[in-house]
Amino acid sequence: MLQYAIAFFVIALIAALFGFGGIAAGAVEIGKVLFFVFIILAGIAFIADLMRGRV
């Protein structure tokens, strides 16, 4: 999922470079959402592992 977030940020940078503001803004928003979903899921997985005693 983090790879998708990075891919959308790269797409946004390329689109902004060529002047496609609407496409760049859309790709940035998708990248932000995916990044925060990744952070939340990683935190939940870490807490679950702590509760199981694996870490």
TIKE-88403 format. One line per 4 residues: for each residue x, y, z of N, C-alpha, C. Coordinates in pm, whole numbers, plus 50000, padded with zeros to 5 digits. Example, Ala and Ser with C-alpha at 12.3 -4.5 7.8 and 13.67 -1.06 7.14 Angstrom:
TIKE-88403
51319:49431:50780:51230:49550:50780:51320:49670:50780 ~ 51285:49775:50708:51367:49894:50714:51290:50003:50787 .
//
This chain:
TIKE-88403
50083:49882:50000:50000:50000:50000:50087:50125:50000 ~ 50197:50119:50071:50288:50232:50073:50346:50256:49934 ~ 50365:50150:49858:50416:50164:49722:50316:50240:49635 ~ 50186:50215:49654:50084:50288:49578:50084:50435:49615 .
50100:50465:49743:50104:50605:49787:50223:50677:49723 ~ 50338:50611:49722:50457:50671:49660:50436:50687:49511 ~ 50373:50589:49447:50347:50598:49303:50257:50716:49271 ~ 50153:50739:49351:50065:50852:49326:50136:50985:49349 .
50226:50991:49445:50303:51114:49465:50396:51140:49347 ~ 50456:51035:49291:50541:51052:49174:50456:51099:49055 ~ 50339:51040:49037:50249:51083:48930:50211:51229:48949 ~ 50185:51269:49073:50150:51408:49101:50265:51502:49068 .
50387:51461:49101:50503:51545:49069:50522:51561:48919 ~ 50506:51452:48846:50521:51458:48701:50410:51543:48639 ~ 50287:51525:48687:50175:51603:48634:50194:51751:48665 ~ 50242:51782:48785:50266:51923:48820:50378:51982:48735 .
50477:51902:48703:50587:51948:48620:50539:51990:48482 ~ 50443:51916:48428:50390:51946:48295:50271:52042:48299 ~ 50231:52085:48418:50127:52187:48428:49985:52135:48436 ~ 49967:52007:48463:49832:51951:48477:49791:51962:48623 .
49740:52077:48663:49709:52104:48803:49602:52014:48860 ~ 49496:51990:48784:49386:51907:48834:49427:51763:48856 ~ 49503:51710:48763:49551:51572:48776:49648:51560:48892 ~ 49735:51658:48907:49833:51656:49016:49763:51663:49150 .
49662:51748:49162:49590:51760:49289:49517:51630:49323 ~ 49459:51568:49224:49390:51440:49247:49485:51331:49291 ~ 49601:51324:49226:49699:51221:49261:49755:51246:49400 ~ 49773:51371:49438:49823:51403:49572:49722:51359:49676 .
49594:51386:49653:49492:51347:49749:49484:51196:49765 ~ 49491:51122:49656:49489:50976:49662:49612:50926:49737 ~ 49727:50983:49709:49851:50944:49777:49844:50969:49926 ~ 49787:51084:49965:49774:51115:50108:49683:51015:50179 .
49571:50984:50117:49477:50889:50178:49543:50754:50194 ~ 49609:50705:50090:49674:50574:50098:49785:50574:50202 ~ 49859:50683:50214:49967:50691:50312:49911:50681:50453 ~ 49804:50757:50482:49748:50754:50616:49681:50621:50648 .
49620:50558:50548:49563:50425:50570:49676:50327:50603 ~ 49789:50337:50532:49904:50252:50561:49954:50273:50703 ~ 49966:50399:50746:50015:50428:50881:49922:50371:50987 ~ 49791:50386:50966:49693:50334:51063:49700:50182:51070 .
49704:50116:50954:49710:49969:50954:49842:49919:51013 ~ 49952:49988:50987:50080:49947:51045:50076:49963:51198 ~ 50014:50070:51247:50001:50088:51392:49915:49981:51456 ~ 49805:49946:51391:49718:49840:51443:49792:49708:51446 .
49866:49677:51341:49942:49552:51338:50049:49549:51447 ~ 50115:49662:51471:50217:49669:51574:50156:49648:51713 ~ 50044:49712:51739:49976:49697:51869:49928:49555:51887 ~ 49876:49493:51780:49829:49354:51790:49946:49261:51822 .
50061:49284:51762:50179:49202:51792:50226:49222:51935 ~ 50217:49345:51986:50255:49370:52125:50162:49295:52220 ~ 50035:49291:52188:49939:49223:52275:49962:49072:52273 ~ 50010:49020:52162:50037:48877:52153:50170:48839:52215 .
50254:48938:52240:50382:48912:52303:50492:48874:52207 ~ 50477:48905:52080:50577:48869:51981:50692:48967:51976 ~ 50668:49091:52014:50773:49193:52002:50847:49205:52133 .
//
